[in-house]
C-alpha cells in the first residue's frame, strides 16, 4: 500500500504567528501499488492524487513580536531580505529598464484618461446638450469603473499573479476607449467610459507592485520616478486636447462679433474633436498593451512566486534577470529563502502526488484542485484582509485609506469645474475662449511634470515619504484658498499653478509610500483599496461640485481645502516611514 505520512510543521515560516501550519509529507507516491481483488488501489494510482487534510494543531514555534511587526509592515522580514540580497547581487540592468518602461505605461495611462475627460467634458456637454449639473456624471462613471477595477484587480493580482492583470488592464481600457469614440448618446458614453475606468483601475496598484518587486533594494528610489509618468499623462492629454478640440468643435461664441446672432452648430458634423481624442488615446493604450505582451514574458515577479511557494519558478525568473542583465552571478536554490511566507492552509486540501517528498513549499503544490466558485470565494475571503488588519498594521491601514479618501475629494472638483470657476468669477478683462481654456490646461500639465520631477527627488531626501506628504498636502490646501482669494488673472494663474504643482508632489508621495508600507502578500490589495476609496471620492465630488457651484463659486474650493487639511492630520499620525527600508 502507499505510505502516507503527515508530520508536524517546522516553526511558523517567517515568524508570522499564523499558527497551525503543517508540513505534509507524501512518501512512495509513485511506487507501484499492490492491487487487491477489487482493484481499488489500481484505480487510486490511476487518479494519481491524494487528498490531504492539514493538521490543525501542528507544532509551531512562537515568533518574536518584533519579527511579526517587521513582517506585517512589509518593510523587511526574517526571510525577506535574503531575496532582496539576491536581487541586489544580480544588479540593476537592462531587465529592470524594460520593466520600468512597461510599468510606466500604466501610470501614464491612468492619468491620461482622467485628464482626457477633464479636457473634453465641455465639448461633450455641448454635443449631447447635457445640463451643467449633470456633466459630472461622465467623470463619476469613470471613477465608478476605477473603483470596481481597484477593488477587483488588486485581490486578483495577489491571489492569481501579477502577470495576467498586468497584461489585460490596459488592453481593456484601450478597446473601450476606442468604442467610446463611437457613442451616440451621453448614457452610452458614460457606460463605455466606466469600462475604460475599470481597466485603468488596476494599473497603478499592479504596475507599482511589479516594478517594486523587481528592483534591487538600493534602486527602490526609482519607484518614485515612476510617478513622473502621471504628470506626463496629464501633459499628453492636455496637449492633444489643445491641438484637436479648438479646431474640431462647434464655433466658439467668444470669437463671434459683438451683437452677431448665435451661430448654429451641427454637432454630428462640427463637434467631433472629442471623438478623435478618444480614438487616439484608445489606440495608444492598445499599442502599449501589445508591448507589454511582447516584453513581459517571465512567469511572474519573484516575490509573488516565493509568497506562493513556487521556489523553482522564482529561481527561473531570477536566472532570466541575470541573463538579460548579463550578470556573472550564478543563482541557485541556495540563494533563495527556504520559507518566505506561510502556506495558505486553505489551499492544501488537495495536492497532486509525485516523486519524493512534498512539503508546503514544493512547486508540486501549485496544482490546486478548486472549482471556479471556490476560487471566487477565496478571492473575496476575509483571509486576504488578515494582514491588513493585524494589530501591527491596523492603524497604518486605516490612516492610509482615510488619506486617500479625503485627498481625492478635491482634485476632480478643481479640474472638472476650473473653466466654470474662471468664467463665473469674471477674472480678468479678456473673454475666455476655447483656445485659452485648453492652453491653461496645458500649462497646468507642464507644471505637473515639473512637480513629478521634484517629487521623485523629495521622497528620497531626509524629509522622507511622510514628511513630503504632510508638507505638500498642507501647501495644496493653502494654495487652493489663495486661488479663491485672488482677484486678478495673473494671481489666478499663479495660485492655480501652485495648486497643481503641490498636489502633484503630494500624489507622488502617496503613490510611493502606500505600496511600500504593505507586505507583498497583500500589497496590491491594500493599495487597490486605497485607490478605490480615492475613486469613490471621485464619484461623489463632481456631482456635489455641480450642485454647489450653482449656489456659490467659492464653496466647493473651501470644502476641498478642508479635505486636504484632514488628510494632512492623518499623515501626521502615520507610525511608519518607509524610506530606506526593505520592501
C-alpha positions, -999 to +999 in steps of 0.1 A: +000+000+000+010+036-005+026+051+026+012+085+036+029+104+064+017+137+078+043+152+102+043+183+124+053+216+109+086+233+113+085+266+130+059+290+116+076+305+085+088+340+088+075+342+123+041+354+112+021+339+140-004+322+117-001+290+136-014+256+126+009+254+097+016+219+087+042+202+066+027+174+045+050+146+035+040+120+009+063+090+005+064+064-022+038+084-041+047+069-075+056+034-064+036+005-079+006-002-058-003-037-048-038-044-060-065-063-042-093-082-058-115-050-060-088-032-080-094-001-058-056+006-054-051+005-091-079+030-096-063+052-069-030+051-088-047+060-120-062+090-103-027+099-092-038+122-064-040+121-027-065+140-006-046+155+024-061+171+055-040+197+073-033+190+109-050+218+129-027+216+159+006+213+142+037+221+163+048+257+158+074+280+173+062+313+187+079+341+169+094+372+184+070+401+183+095+423+165+096+397+137+059+398+135+058+436+133+085+437+107+068+410+085+034+426+087+047+460+078+062+446+046+094+466+050+115+436+059+111+402+074+131+373+088+134+356+054+125+385+031+159+402+029+175+371+015+156+376-017+164+413-018+201+404-013+199+380-042+183+406-065+209+432-054+237+408-062+223+403-097+222+441-100+202+467-119+204+464-157+185+460-190+158+438-175+148+465-149+149+492-175+124+473-197+102+467-166+104+504-157+093+513-193+063+490-195+052+498-159+053+535-168+027+529-194+001+521-168+007+551-147+008+573-177-025+558-190-043+562-157-040+599-155-041+603-193-077+591-193-088+613-164-072+644-180-089+635-212-123+636-195-115+669-179-104+683-212-133+671-233-162+674-209-173+708-221-174+697-257-194+665-247-218+687-227-224+708-259-226+677-281-254+660-261-270+691-246-262+679-211-272+703-182-242+717-163-252+700-131-252+666-149-219+668-168-201+655-137-217+621-144-191+614-171-163+617-146-183+598-120-188+570-144-150+568-149-144+568-112-171+541-107-152+519-131-119+527-114-134+519-081-145+485-093-112+479-110-091+488-079-113+466-057-111+436-081-077+437-099-057+441-066-070+409-050-069+390-083-032+400-086-024+389-050-043+356-055-035+346-091-005+366-101+007+400-113+012+389-149-023+383-162-036+415-146-006+434-158-013+424-194-050+428-195-059+461-177-045+485-204-059+464-232-094+467-217-090+505-214-079+508-250-107+487-265-134+505-246-117+539-252-120+534-289-155+522-286-164+553-265-155+574-295-185+559-314-210+566-286-243+581-299-257+592-266-245+606-233-257+575-214-238+552-238-207+573-235-208+571-197-211+533-197-182+529-221-160+553-201-169+533-170-153+503-186-123+524-195-120+532-158-125+495-149-094+486-169-073+515-158-083+510-121-058+481-119-029+499-135-014+517-105-016+491-078-004+462-100+021+481-120+036+496-089+039+462-073+055+447-104+082+474-105+088+474-068+093+436-067+119+436-095+140+465-083+172+459-061+169+474-027+194+502-034+174+512-066+140+515-050+141+553-052+133+547-089+098+537-079+092+574-071+103+584-106+075+562-120+051+588-107+065+614-131+046+595-158+014+605-141+023+641-150+033+631-185-001+616-189-017+649-179+005+668-203-001+644-232-039+646-229-038+684-224-016+689-254-037+667-277-068+685-264-053+718-272-043+707-307-076+690-316-106+704-297-105+741-306-104+732-343-129+703-344-156+717-321-187+739-325-178+776-333-165+794-303-191+821-292-163+842-277-149+847-312-181+859-327-185+897-334-204+915-307-241+917-315-239+890-341-267+863-340-258+830-324-241+806-348-259+773-352-239+741-348-245+707-362-227+685-335-225+654-357-206+673-383-187+701-365-182+688-329-163+655-333-130+666-318-137+648-285-142+616-306-109+620-323-093+624-289-108+592-276-097+573-308-061+585-304-058+577-267-076+543-271-053+534-299-022+544-279-034+522-249-038+492-272-003+497-286+012+500-251-007+468-241+007+449-271+042+460-260+035+445-225+026+412-241+058+412-261+083+425-234+069+409-202+074+372-207+087+359-174+065+338-152+058+365-126+076+386-100+100+366-078+084+379-046+050+368-057+062+334-067+080+328-034+050+341-015+030+313-031+056+286-025+068+284-061+105+284-054+117+268-086+097+293-107+112+322-087+146+307-094+139+306-131+128+343-131+160+353-112+181+334-137+164+352-165+171+386-149+207+377-145+209+365-182+192+396-196+214+419-174+245+399-185+254+394-149+281+369-139+261+359-108+250+323-108+217+320-089+207+286-073+181+275-049+205+281-021+203+318-028+165+319-021+149+318+013+135+284+022+104+299+037+094+333+025+057+333+036+034+309+053+014+285+032-022+291+028-037+262+046-069+265+028-052+257-004-036+224+009-067+203+009-059+187-024-024+181-038-011+160-067+011+131-057+046+129-072+080+115-068+098+120-035+086+143-007+063+172-008+062+200+017+041+231+019+066+250-003+070+224-030+062+235-066+041+204-069+015+222-047+010+248-074-016+224-089-046+230-067-079+215-075-107+241-069-139+249-087-144+284-102-169+292-075-143+281-048-117+304-065-141+333-065-149+327-028-112+326-020-107+359-038-132+377-016-124+357+015-116+376+048-083+357+048-068+381+023-076+410+047-060+394+077-026+411+073-041+445+066-060+444+099-034+428+121-025+445+154+007+459+139-009+472+107-045+483+117-036+519+125-015+523+093-041+507+071-070+528+083-049+560+081-037+553+046-073+547+034-085+579+051-057+598+035-067+586+000-104+592+006-100+629+018-072+639-005-090+626-036-122+646-028-106+678-041-089+671-074-119+662-095-138+693-084-109+716-091-101+703-125-136+695-138-150+729-130-119+750-135-133+767-167-166+774-148-147+789-119-129+813-141-159+822-162-183+828-133-158+848-113-151+871-143-114+871-136-096+895-160-109+918-187-105+894-216-131+870-228-121+834-223-120+813-255-118+776-261-082+782-270-075+800-237-090+772-217-070+744-234-038+764-232-043+769-195-048+731-191-016+725-210+003+750-187-010+731-157+001+698-173+036+712-178+037+724-142+026+689-131+056+673-149+079+697-130+061+686-098+067+650-107+104+656-111+106+675-078+085+649-060+107+620-072+137+638-056+118+648-025+108+613-014+145+603-013+155+632+010+157+632+048+122+646+048+110+612+037+077+600+023+057+611+054+073+645+056+069+651+019+032+642+021+025+664+050+043+694+036+027+693+001-008+684+012-010+713+036+006+735+009-021+724-016-048+735+009-032+769+013-027+775-024-064+765-031-075+791-005-053+816-023-069+807-056-103+817-041-089+849-026-071+864-057-089+889-079-065+891-109-059+869-139-021+866-131-029+858-094-054+831-105-028+816-128+000+816-102-022+801-074-036+775-098-001+765-109+010+762-072-021+741-065-013+718-095+024+716-085+019+708-049-010+684-055+012+665-080+041+661-055+016+651-028+001+624-051+036+611-060+045+608-023+013+589-016+018+566-046+053+559-034+045+553+003+013+533+000+027+501-018+059+502+002+042+501+036+022+469+027+037+434+026+040+417-008+014+392+003-013+418+004+004+448-013-019+452-043-050+445-022-041+473+003-030+497-024-060+488-045-085+495-017-068+528-011-071+537-047-107+525-047-116+549-018-100+577-038-121+567-068-152+566-045-145+602-036-140+609-073-175+595-080-192+618-055-172+650-057-180+660-093-217+656-086-216+676-054-194+702-071-220+706-099-247+713-073-226+736-052-212+757-080-246+769-089-251+783-054-216+795-046-185+796-068-161+795-038-179+770-015-166+739-034-130+751-032-132+758+006-146+722+011-116+709-010-092+728+012-108+714+043-105+678+030-068+684+023-063+696+059-080+665+073-057+643+051-027+662+065-037+654+101-039+617+091-005+618+076+010+632+108-003+602+127+013+575+104+036+554+125+059+540+098+084+558+075+094+535+046+124+554+032+154+532+032+135+501+043+135+467+025+101+463+009 
